[in-house]
Amino acid sequence: MDEGFTETVIIRGEECLYNPKTGIAMIQCEKCGHINHVEIEVVDGEARFYGFSCENCGTFNSAD
């Protein structure tokens, strides 16, 4: 496990490792499955992110 990823959050129905100090979650790309480090925010216990491009395949992963 990556150091600092001490919590989990639910993103798109999947449990993702989360570093509460940096606000970074490890989210899997919808297309290739690569784990990306994505900045998120947690509002009222719900994890939110605004989409990201996979660092491996370049696919844009939307928030919905």
Secondary structure, DSSP 4 states (H G I P E B T S, - for coil): --TT--EEEEETTEEEEEETTTTEEEEE-TTT--EEEEE-EEETTEEE---EE-TTT--EE---
